[in-house]
């Protein structure tokens, strides 16, 4: 059965390309899925089909006809992986920007799970079911960096237990808006789903869960700062929400920061999961892996440094 979604355009930032506008208003659908729907004439404005480059105007009446979705499955796909560490229990990969971790609505293929299924064959933990085999923790689509995949149930249970008591080392690198007076700090505040904007998380909301983020300034660039963040907890969008809460949203984060990015072409937030460390489920030894910064991040740092000369 086809699902019908009706919207009346309103808010800041208009006029705006309709594919971008819809992806902001409907976070459960990927931009690529919405572009496909537009191409197949599944989106109308004032009852006329439009293309992805149509500019949404204030007051536009938009209707989406979402076809009935087939049951999601995860199939192996020969997608290259940057492997940081691998043994019989765990696989640690350096996830690229733009890759979704597991299949979901609008992301049936091209995910990390599809790639891992091909690489590991039948050697994956089944605790999280067929769509999330081996996945014990996640990072956002546009966040890069180290992510662990468990190859068996014992490894999965071990890492899940360490996550539950917040003993896993997770250090991130980020570029944020604004300057800091202090060199280090800690952000605390319960994080939960935003009461109005469902694509966002918010700090201090009812039914939020405790969250703690430690940060350290690495370099100052005037109106931008390069920082390291260490997670004490692991809530959805934790670093993004916490840094926005203290007035330092991540560069490129259109959800929590300015809608217009000061660096054209930047896709999503500048956030990289650099260090991942935990007690190995079989050896009992501490294992720590570092994911090198991606090229786009290094290029941004070089550009910011050149501005300071």
KEKEMI-134958 format. One line per 3 residues: number of its first residue (from 1); for each residue x, y, z of N, C-alpha, C. Coordinates in steps of 0.02 Angstrom, whole numbers, always signed. Layout:
# KEKEMI-134958
NUM> X/Y/Z/X/Y/Z/X/Y/Z ~ ...
END
This chain:
# KEKEMI-134958
1> +42/-59/+0/+0/+0/+0/+44/+62/+0 ~ +28/+110/-43/+68/+171/-49/+55/+217/+10 ~ +110/+245/+38/+104/+294/+92/+105/+364/+63
4> +62/+406/+86/+57/+475/+61/+80/+523/+116 ~ +129/+565/+100/+154/+615/+147/+141/+684/+118 ~ +109/+727/+156/+93/+795/+134/+130/+846/+177
7> +160/+895/+144/+197/+948/+179/+178/+1016/+150 ~ +177/+1066/+193/+172/+1135/+170/+236/+1170/+189 ~ +274/+1192/+140/+341/+1219/+152/+339/+1282/+194
10> +383/+1284/+244/+389/+1343/+287/+456/+1339/+322 ~ +480/+1396/+346/+541/+1396/+385/+597/+1436/+352 ~ +653/+1437/+387/+711/+1475/+363/+746/+1437/+306
13> +784/+1474/+267/+825/+1443/+215/+792/+1436/+148 ~ +727/+1454/+142/+693/+1449/+77/+708/+1511/+36 ~ +711/+1505/-31/+703/+1444/-71/+762/+1396/-63
16> +748/+1331/-73/+798/+1279/-64/+782/+1221/-112 ~ +834/+1188/-137/+823/+1129/-180/+777/+1080/-144 ~ +731/+1051/-181/+681/+1008/-149/+711/+944/-121
19> +763/+917/-152/+793/+856/-124/+825/+870/-57 ~ +856/+928/-50/+886/+947/+14/+832/+963/+65 ~ +781/+999/+44/+727/+1018/+90/+693/+955/+118
22> +678/+906/+75/+645/+846/+97/+689/+804/+142 ~ +755/+802/+127/+800/+763/+170/+804/+793/+240 ~ +798/+860/+245/+798/+892/+311/+732/+881/+348
25> +678/+881/+310/+612/+874/+342/+595/+801/+357 ~ +624/+755/+318/+607/+684/+325/+670/+643/+337 ~ +700/+647/+396/+764/+615/+409/+764/+539/+405
28> +704/+508/+404/+701/+435/+399/+715/+412/+328 ~ +717/+459/+280/+731/+441/+210/+798/+473/+190 ~ +839/+434/+156/+903/+461/+133/+892/+509/+74
31> +940/+553/+64/+935/+601/+8/+934/+564/-58 ~ +974/+510/-63/+976/+472/-126/+909/+439/-140 ~ +875/+415/-87/+809/+385/-97/+759/+438/-120
34> +761/+497/-90/+716/+551/-109/+729/+574/-181 ~ +793/+575/-201/+810/+593/-270/+782/+541/-318 ~ +785/+477/-298/+757/+424/-340/+682/+432/-345
37> +649/+449/-290/+577/+460/-290/+558/+519/-335 ~ +598/+572/-333/+587/+630/-376/+594/+611/-450 ~ +645/+571/-464/+658/+549/-533/+600/+507/-560
40> +570/+468/-515/+514/+425/-534/+446/+461/-529 ~ +449/+528/-522/+389/+570/-520/+343/+553/-461 ~ +375/+535/-405/+337/+519/-345/+327/+578/-299
43> +351/+638/-321/+344/+698/-281/+311/+752/-324 ~ +259/+783/-297/+226/+837/-333/+224/+900/-291 ~ +226/+957/-325/+217/+1022/-293/+159/+1056/-329
46> +109/+1076/-290/+48/+1102/-320/+21/+1053/-373 ~ +26/+987/-356/-1/+932/-396/+35/+922/-463 ~ +96/+950/-470/+136/+939/-530/+203/+907/-510
49> +223/+855/-545/+286/+821/-530/+344/+869/-542 ~ +394/+866/-497/+452/+910/-502/+516/+868/-500 ~ +571/+899/-521/+636/+866/-520/+674/+887/-457
52> +731/+854/-447/+770/+865/-385/+796/+936/-378 ~ +804/+971/-434/+831/+1039/-431/+778/+1093/-423 ~ +715/+1073/-416/+661/+1121/-404/+674/+1158/-339
55> +665/+1225/-339/+675/+1265/-279/+609/+1273/-241 ~ +608/+1247/-181/+548/+1251/-139/+538/+1323/-116 ~ +476/+1346/-121/+457/+1413/-100/+412/+1409/-38
58> +412/+1462/+0/+367/+1467/+58/+295/+1454/+36 ~ +261/+1408/+72/+192/+1394/+57/+180/+1339/+6 ~ +232/+1313/-25/+224/+1258/-74/+189/+1198/-41
61> +142/+1169/-78/+106/+1109/-54/+140/+1049/-87 ~ +174/+1010/-47/+215/+954/-72/+183/+888/-52 ~ +177/+842/-100/+150/+776/-86/+200/+723/-109
64> +215/+676/-65/+258/+619/-83/+216/+556/-82 ~ +222/+516/-134/+189/+451/-138/+243/+398/-128 ~ +246/+369/-68/+298/+321/-51/+273/+250/-66
67> +302/+216/-115/+279/+148/-130/+291/+101/-73 ~ +250/+49/-69/+258/-1/-15/+327/-31/-18 ~ +359/-31/+39/+428/-54/+42/+433/-129/+48
70> +478/-157/+8/+490/-229/+14/+528/-243/+78 ~ +521/-304/+103/+555/-322/+164/+630/-313/+157 ~ +660/-279/+205/+732/-266/+201/+772/-329/+213
73> +824/-337/+174/+872/-391/+184/+941/-362/+176 ~ +990/-396/+202/+1060/-375/+194/+1097/-427/+154 ~ +1120/-407/+95/+1156/-453/+51/+1229/-434/+47
76> +1274/-484/+40/+1345/-468/+33/+1358/-427/-30 ~ +1400/-376/-24/+1420/-335/-80/+1495/-324/-78 ~ +1526/-330/-137/+1599/-323/-141/+1617/-249/-140
79> +1617/-221/-79/+1633/-150/-68/+1700/-148/-31 ~ +1749/-112/-56/+1815/-109/-23/+1809/-83/+49 ~ +1848/-113/+93/+1850/-92/+163/+1921/-72/+181
82> +1928/-18/+219/+1994/-1/+247/+1998/-34/+316 ~ +2036/-88/+319/+2039/-128/+381/+2096/-104/+425 ~ +2080/-86/+486/+2130/-62/+534/+2157/-118/+577
85> +2115/-169/+589/+2135/-226/+630/+2086/-283/+616 ~ +2112/-345/+617/+2067/-402/+608/+2098/-465/+639 ~ +2056/-504/+673/+2075/-571/+696/+2012/-614/+695
88> +2012/-670/+730/+1955/-716/+727/+1895/-691/+766 ~ +1904/-639/+807/+1850/-614/+849/+1821/-547/+827 ~ +1865/-502/+807/+1842/-434/+790/+1874/-409/+725
91> +1837/-365/+693/+1860/-329/+634/+1850/-255/+649 ~ +1902/-215/+640/+1896/-143/+650/+1910/-108/+584 ~ +1862/-70/+560/+1868/-37/+495/+1867/+39/+504
94> +1894/+73/+455/+1893/+146/+452/+1836/+165/+406 ~ +1777/+181/+434/+1718/+194/+394/+1725/+261/+357 ~ +1711/+261/+292/+1715/+324/+254/+1654/+368/+263
97> +1661/+431/+245/+1606/+479/+247/+1553/+459/+197 ~ +1490/+465/+216/+1435/+451/+171/+1411/+379/+172 ~ +1445/+335/+209/+1424/+265/+213/+1381/+253/+274
100> +1322/+224/+263/+1277/+206/+318/+1301/+140/+348 ~ +1293/+131/+413/+1319/+71/+446/+1278/+9/+428 ~ +1211/+14/+431/+1171/-46/+417/+1109/-27/+375
103> +1080/-76/+339/+1022/-61/+297/+964/-33/+337 ~ +929/+15/+306/+870/+46/+336/+830/+75/+278 ~ +774/+106/+293/+732/+135/+240/+773/+184/+198
106> +774/+172/+133/+812/+214/+87/+885/+197/+82 ~ +908/+149/+122/+978/+127/+120/+981/+51/+118 ~ +956/+22/+65/+953/-51/+61/+1020/-82/+41
109> +1062/-43/+7/+1125/-68/-17/+1181/-18/-2 ~ +1242/-40/-12/+1299/+5/-5/+1318/+21/+67 ~ +1291/-16/+115/+1306/-2/+185/+1367/-41/+208
112> +1391/-23/+268/+1448/-58/+296/+1431/-132/+307 ~ +1369/-147/+328/+1349/-216/+338/+1354/-256/+273 ~ +1332/-226/+218/+1338/-261/+153/+1411/-278/+138
115> +1456/-231/+152/+1527/-242/+139/+1556/-295/+186 ~ +1537/-292/+249/+1563/-339/+299/+1537/-410/+285 ~ +1475/-417/+263/+1448/-483/+247/+1490/-515/+191
118> +1511/-476/+143/+1553/-503/+89/+1622/-522/+115 ~ +1650/-478/+156/+1719/-488/+181/+1723/-547/+229 ~ +1674/-552/+275/+1678/-602/+328/+1641/-667/+312
121> +1603/-667/+258/+1562/-725/+240/+1514/-742/+297 ~ +1519/-804/+323/+1472/-825/+376/+1499/-814/+446 ~ +1557/-780/+451/+1590/-772/+515/+1571/-705/+546
124> +1510/-699/+572/+1486/-638/+603/+1439/-654/+660 ~ +1440/-613/+711/+1392/-620/+766/+1321/-610/+741 ~ +1274/-651/+767/+1205/-645/+746/+1160/-613/+797
127> +1189/-585/+850/+1150/-559/+906/+1102/-504/+885 ~ +1124/-460/+839/+1081/-404/+819/+1039/-418/+757 ~ +1033/-481/+738/+988/-499/+683/+1018/-492/+614
130> +977/-503/+563/+1002/-508/+495/+1022/-441/+466 ~ +995/-385/+492/+1012/-320/+464/+1072/-287/+498 ~ +1090/-313/+557/+1147/-283/+593/+1195/-336/+618
133> +1214/-384/+577/+1258/-438/+601/+1326/-409/+622 ~ +1346/-426/+682/+1412/-404/+707/+1415/-333/+731 ~ +1363/-294/+722/+1365/-222/+738/+1348/-212/+812
136> +1397/-187/+850/+1387/-176/+921/+1382/-102/+938 ~ +1409/-59/+894/+1402/+13/+902/+1402/+45/+833 ~ +1378/+107/+829/+1372/+140/+763/+1402/+210/+765
139> +1416/+236/+706/+1432/+307/+699/+1389/+333/+641 ~ +1376/+399/+641/+1331/+428/+592/+1358/+420/+520 ~ +1313/+427/+472/+1331/+418/+402/+1390/+463/+381
142> +1389/+527/+402/+1441/+573/+381/+1499/+579/+430 ~ +1498/+538/+483/+1555/+533/+528/+1600/+477/+503 ~ +1665/+490/+503/+1713/+440/+480/+1747/+408/+541
145> +1785/+354/+526/+1829/+327/+577/+1817/+256/+600 ~ +1849/+240/+657/+1855/+171/+681/+1788/+144/+707 ~ +1771/+86/+682/+1709/+52/+703/+1723/-23/+707
148> +1703/-53/+763/+1716/-124/+775/+1658/-167/+753 ~ +1674/-224/+723/+1624/-274/+703/+1643/-339/+737 ~ +1594/-373/+767/+1608/-434/+804/+1594/-496/+760
151> +1641/-542/+761/+1636/-600/+717/+1600/-660/+750 ~ +1589/-656/+815/+1553/-710/+848/+1514/-681/+907 ~ +1469/-721/+934/+1425/-697/+987/+1463/-681/+1051
154> +1515/-721/+1066/+1554/-709/+1128/+1588/-641/+1125 ~ +1617/-625/+1067/+1650/-559/+1058/+1598/-503/+1064 ~ +1540/-514/+1034/+1487/-464/+1036/+1465/-450/+1108
157> +1455/-504/+1146/+1433/-496/+1216/+1486/-460/+1257 ~ +1550/-474/+1243/+1604/-442/+1280/+1606/-367/+1266 ~ +1603/-348/+1203/+1606/-277/+1186/+1543/-240/+1209
160> +1486/-274/+1204/+1423/-242/+1227/+1426/-229/+1302 ~ +1456/-276/+1340/+1462/-267/+1412/+1509/-209/+1428 ~ +1563/-202/+1390/+1609/-146/+1401/+1577/-80/+1383
163> +1537/-79/+1331/+1500/-18/+1313/+1452/+1/+1368 ~ +1419/-48/+1398/+1369/-35/+1449/+1399/-2/+1511 ~ +1462/-18/+1526/+1494/+12/+1586/+1540/+69/+1566
166> +1537/+90/+1503/+1575/+148/+1478/+1650/+140/+1485 ~ +1675/+79/+1475/+1747/+67/+1483/+1785/+67/+1417 ~ +1749/+73/+1361/+1782/+74/+1296/+1809/+144/+1282
169> +1870/+147/+1257/+1901/+212/+1239/+1875/+234/+1171 ~ +1846/+294/+1169/+1823/+322/+1105/+1842/+395/+1103 ~ +1894/+410/+1063/+1916/+479/+1056/+1905/+502/+984
172> +1874/+559/+977/+1856/+587/+912/+1894/+651/+899 ~ +1903/+668/+835/+1929/+732/+815/+1873/+771/+780 ~ +1869/+835/+794/+1816/+877/+765/+1841/+947/+753
175> +1810/+981/+705/+1820/+1052/+694/+1753/+1085/+710 ~ +1755/+1134/+755/+1693/+1166/+778/+1695/+1241/+765 ~ +1636/+1270/+766/+1630/+1343/+760/+1650/+1376/+826
178> +1681/+1434/+821/+1695/+1475/+879/+1761/+1459/+913 ~ +1781/+1504/+958/+1843/+1495/+995/+1829/+1480/+1068 ~ +1877/+1446/+1101/+1872/+1428/+1172/+1922/+1468/+1213
181> +1901/+1492/+1270/+1947/+1523/+1317/+1989/+1470/+1352 ~ +1956/+1415/+1370/+1990/+1362/+1407/+2022/+1312/+1359 ~ +2068/+1271/+1385/+2100/+1220/+1344/+2065/+1153/+1349
184> +2030/+1141/+1404/+1994/+1078/+1413/+1927/+1092/+1446 ~ +1882/+1045/+1441/+1817/+1053/+1473/+1776/+989/+1468 ~ +1720/+989/+1503/+1674/+932/+1503/+1603/+958/+1494
187> +1566/+925/+1450/+1496/+941/+1439/+1454/+885/+1468 ~ +1408/+902/+1513/+1361/+853/+1540/+1290/+876/+1526 ~ +1246/+830/+1518/+1176/+847/+1504/+1141/+789/+1471
190> +1084/+771/+1499/+1045/+715/+1471/+1027/+729/+1398 ~ +1032/+677/+1357/+1017/+683/+1286/+958/+638/+1268 ~ +909/+667/+1233/+852/+629/+1209/+826/+658/+1144
193> +776/+627/+1115/+748/+650/+1051/+718/+720/+1060 ~ +732/+763/+1012/+705/+832/+1013/+628/+829/+1012 ~ +595/+867/+1054/+521/+862/+1058/+484/+886/+996
196> +516/+928/+955/+483/+954/+895/+516/+929/+831 ~ +582/+936/+827/+619/+916/+768/+645/+845/+778 ~ +612/+795/+749/+626/+725/+763/+692/+700/+732
199> +722/+741/+688/+786/+719/+661/+845/+739/+706 ~ +829/+775/+760/+881/+799/+804/+875/+768/+874 ~ +931/+768/+909/+931/+754/+980/+938/+820/+1017
202> +918/+821/+1080/+922/+883/+1118/+947/+869/+1189 ~ +977/+920/+1219/+1005/+914/+1286/+954/+940/+1337 ~ +945/+903/+1391/+901/+925/+1444/+828/+912/+1433
205> +812/+866/+1388/+741/+852/+1374/+716/+798/+1421 ~ +649/+795/+1428/+618/+744/+1469/+633/+675/+1440 ~ +646/+627/+1483/+662/+558/+1463/+730/+552/+1428
208> +772/+604/+1433/+840/+599/+1406/+883/+553/+1448 ~ +938/+530/+1420/+984/+485/+1455/+1049/+523/+1472 ~ +1079/+508/+1529/+1140/+543/+1548/+1194/+538/+1495
211> +1230/+593/+1484/+1282/+595/+1433/+1339/+640/+1456 ~ +1401/+617/+1445/+1460/+655/+1465/+1511/+655/+1408 ~ +1533/+715/+1389/+1583/+722/+1336/+1640/+766/+1362
214> +1701/+740/+1359/+1760/+779/+1378/+1792/+806/+1313 ~ +1816/+868/+1315/+1848/+895/+1255/+1915/+929/+1273 ~ +1958/+932/+1222/+2024/+962/+1230/+2041/+1001/+1166
217> +2062/+1063/+1173/+2080/+1104/+1115/+2147/+1082/+1088 ~ +2150/+1070/+1022/+2212/+1051/+989/+2243/+1110/+951 ~ +2201/+1147/+914/+2225/+1206/+878/+2169/+1257/+874
220> +2188/+1321/+875/+2140/+1375/+870/+2149/+1411/+803 ~ +2093/+1423/+769/+2094/+1457/+704/+2047/+1517/+703 ~ +2048/+1556/+755/+2004/+1614/+757/+1931/+1594/+768
223> +1892/+1594/+714/+1821/+1578/+720/+1807/+1503/+716 ~ +1860/+1462/+713/+1853/+1389/+713/+1905/+1360/+761 ~ +1890/+1301/+788/+1936/+1267/+834/+1938/+1193/+818
226> +1999/+1165/+819/+2010/+1094/+809/+2015/+1063/+878 ~ +1971/+1014/+893/+1968/+985/+960/+1970/+909/+958 ~ +1985/+880/+1016/+1977/+809/+1027/+1922/+800/+1078
229> +1876/+753/+1064/+1822/+738/+1111/+1828/+665/+1133 ~ +1820/+654/+1197/+1819/+585/+1223/+1751/+571/+1253 ~ +1721/+516/+1231/+1655/+498/+1255/+1659/+458/+1320
232> +1621/+480/+1369/+1613/+440/+1430/+1550/+397/+1423 ~ +1502/+422/+1384/+1442/+385/+1367/+1437/+385/+1290 ~ +1387/+351/+1263/+1381/+346/+1191/+1310/+355/+1167
235> +1283/+415/+1175/+1215/+429/+1152/+1214/+448/+1078 ~ +1156/+440/+1047/+1148/+460/+977/+1165/+534/+969 ~ +1208/+550/+920/+1227/+619/+905/+1259/+654/+965
238> +1290/+617/+1011/+1312/+647/+1074/+1358/+707/+1064 ~ +1412/+698/+1026/+1460/+753/+1018/+1427/+811/+981 ~ +1389/+796/+929/+1356/+848/+890/+1307/+888/+933
241> +1267/+854/+973/+1218/+888/+1015/+1251/+926/+1073 ~ +1301/+895/+1104/+1335/+928/+1161/+1373/+990/+1139 ~ +1409/+986/+1084/+1448/+1044/+1062/+1402/+1101/+1039
244> +1347/+1084/+1007/+1298/+1136/+988/+1268/+1167/+1050 ~ +1257/+1126/+1102/+1227/+1150/+1164/+1270/+1203/+1198 ~ +1336/+1198/+1192/+1380/+1248/+1223/+1401/+1302/+1174
247> +1367/+1304/+1116/+1380/+1358/+1068/+1436/+1346/+1020 ~ +1456/+1283/+1011/+1511/+1266/+965/+1490/+1209/+919 ~ +1440/+1219/+876/+1419/+1164/+831/+1476/+1144/+784
250> +1473/+1082/+762/+1526/+1057/+718/+1522/+1089/+649 ~ +1580/+1104/+621/+1584/+1131/+554/+1552/+1082/+505 ~ +1506/+1107/+463/+1474/+1065/+413/+1410/+1031/+437
253> +1393/+1039/+501/+1334/+1006/+528/+1273/+1050/+519 ~ +1236/+1038/+465/+1177/+1079/+450/+1118/+1064/+496 ~ +1121/+1008/+532/+1066/+990/+578/+1072/+1030/+643
256> +1133/+1035/+670/+1142/+1069/+733/+1176/+1138/+727 ~ +1202/+1153/+669/+1237/+1216/+660/+1205/+1258/+605 ~ +1243/+1306/+578/+1217/+1350/+525/+1196/+1310/+463
259> +1141/+1331/+432/+1117/+1296/+372/+1166/+1305/+315 ~ +1199/+1363/+313/+1247/+1377/+259/+1318/+1363/+283 ~ +1351/+1316/+249/+1419/+1297/+269/+1469/+1348/+241
262> +1517/+1371/+282/+1567/+1419/+258/+1618/+1389/+210 ~ +1617/+1323/+203/+1663/+1289/+156/+1621/+1250/+106 ~ +1605/+1281/+49/+1562/+1249/-2/+1588/+1180/-21
265> +1542/+1133/-29/+1560/+1065/-49/+1570/+1017/+9 ~ +1575/+1044/+70/+1583/+1000/+128/+1519/+962/+141 ~ +1524/+896/+146/+1465/+854/+157/+1462/+832/+230
268> +1416/+861/+267/+1406/+839/+336/+1460/+863/+384 ~ +1451/+843/+446/+1493/+866/+501/+1565/+842/+497 ~ +1611/+886/+521/+1682/+868/+525/+1694/+830/+590
271> +1684/+766/+588/+1690/+724/+648/+1720/+657/+628 ~ +1774/+638/+664/+1810/+577/+647/+1824/+537/+710 ~ +1802/+473/+710/+1815/+427/+765/+1886/+402/+759
274> +1933/+434/+794/+2003/+422/+782/+2032/+363/+821 ~ +2013/+358/+885/+2042/+306/+927/+1986/+262/+957 ~ +1996/+197/+951/+1949/+149/+980/+1990/+97/+1019
277> +1974/+90/+1083/+2011/+43/+1124/+1966/+3/+1170 ~ +1982/-61/+1180/+1941/-104/+1223/+1982/-165/+1244 ~ +1955/-201/+1293/+1986/-263/+1314/+1967/-317/+1263
280> +2017/-349/+1234/+2003/-400/+1183/+1963/-458/+1213 ~ +1910/-479/+1180/+1866/-530/+1209/+1898/-598/+1221 ~ +1952/-614/+1185/+1985/-679/+1194/+2049/-675/+1234
283> +2091/-624/+1218/+2157/-621/+1251/+2154/-587/+1319 ~ +2103/-545/+1330/+2100/-508/+1393/+2148/-449/+1395 ~ +2184/-438/+1339/+2232/-382/+1335/+2196/-321/+1306
286> +2222/-262/+1324/+2193/-200/+1298/+2216/-190/+1225 ~ +2169/-178/+1181/+2183/-167/+1110/+2160/-97/+1092 ~ +2205/-58/+1062/+2187/+10/+1041/+2208/+20/+968
289> +2162/+48/+929/+2173/+59/+858/+2161/+132/+841 ~ +2203/+160/+798/+2196/+230/+777/+2179/+233/+703 ~ +2128/+270/+686/+2107/+280/+616/+2135/+347/+592
292> +2175/+347/+539/+2203/+410/+514/+2148/+458/+490 ~ +2161/+522/+497/+2113/+572/+474/+2100/+564/+399 ~ +2038/+572/+377/+2023/+568/+305/+2051/+628/+268
295> +2058/+622/+203/+2088/+675/+162/+2050/+741/+168 ~ +1983/+738/+167/+1945/+800/+169/+1960/+839/+234 ~ +1970/+802/+289/+1982/+832/+354/+2051/+865/+355
298> +2100/+828/+329/+2169/+855/+324/+2170/+918/+281 ~ +2132/+917/+225/+2130/+974/+180/+2100/+1035/+215 ~ +2048/+1024/+254/+2017/+1079/+291/+2065/+1109/+342
301> +2100/+1066/+378/+2149/+1089/+427/+2203/+1131/+392 ~ +2227/+1107/+334/+2278/+1144/+297/+2252/+1212/+276 ~ +2190/+1215/+255/+2160/+1279/+234/+2154/+1327/+293
304> +2133/+1300/+351/+2126/+1342/+410/+2194/+1366/+434 ~ +2244/+1323/+431/+2312/+1343/+452/+2340/+1398/+407 ~ +2326/+1391/+342/+2352/+1441/+295/+2320/+1510/+307
307> +2259/+1511/+331/+2225/+1574/+347/+2257/+1610/+406 ~ +2290/+1571/+449/+2318/+1600/+510/+2388/+1627/+500 ~ +2418/+1614/+441/+2487/+1637/+428/+2489/+1711/+414
END
